[in-house]
Amino acid sequence: MTHKLAFALRLLVIAQILAGVVNIFLLAPTWMQLLHLLLADLVWIVMVLYAASLLAVESEPARESISSNALRAPAG
């Protein structure tokens, strides 16, 4: 899932840059401004989902090591 989100984020950023350039060349028609804003929202949503998936993947091994250490009897 993380790789798919990373790929989607790359595509959206490229599309956002292209939409910005087209927006400038077309002298900012309303439909282009709305498309540019929609892409910005999608970039933000995918970035948050990507960050959450990265944090979830990184925290799983730590959670497993904590639970295995908690099951060990104290040495003493």
Secondary structure in CASP SS format (residue, H / E / C, confidence):
PFRMAT SS
TARGET T0000
AUTHOR 0000-0000-0000
METHOD secondary structure of the structure
MODEL  1
M C 1.00
T H 1.00
H H 1.00
K H 1.00
L H 1.00
A H 1.00
F H 1.00
A H 1.00
L H 1.00
R H 1.00
L H 1.00
L H 1.00
V H 1.00
I H 1.00
A H 1.00
Q H 1.00
I H 1.00
L H 1.00
A H 1.00
G H 1.00
V H 1.00
V H 1.00
N H 1.00
I H 1.00
F H 1.00
L C 1.00
L C 1.00
A C 1.00
P C 1.00
T H 1.00
W H 1.00
M H 1.00
Q H 1.00
L H 1.00
L H 1.00
H H 1.00
L H 1.00
L H 1.00
L H 1.00
A H 1.00
D H 1.00
L H 1.00
V H 1.00
W H 1.00
I H 1.00
V H 1.00
M H 1.00
V H 1.00
L H 1.00
Y H 1.00
A H 1.00
A H 1.00
S H 1.00
L H 1.00
L H 1.00
A H 1.00
V H 1.00
E H 1.00
S H 1.00
E H 1.00
P H 1.00
A H 1.00
R H 1.00
E H 1.00
S H 1.00
I H 1.00
S H 1.00
S H 1.00
N H 1.00
A H 1.00
L H 1.00
R C 1.00
A C 1.00
P C 1.00
A C 1.00
G C 1.00
END
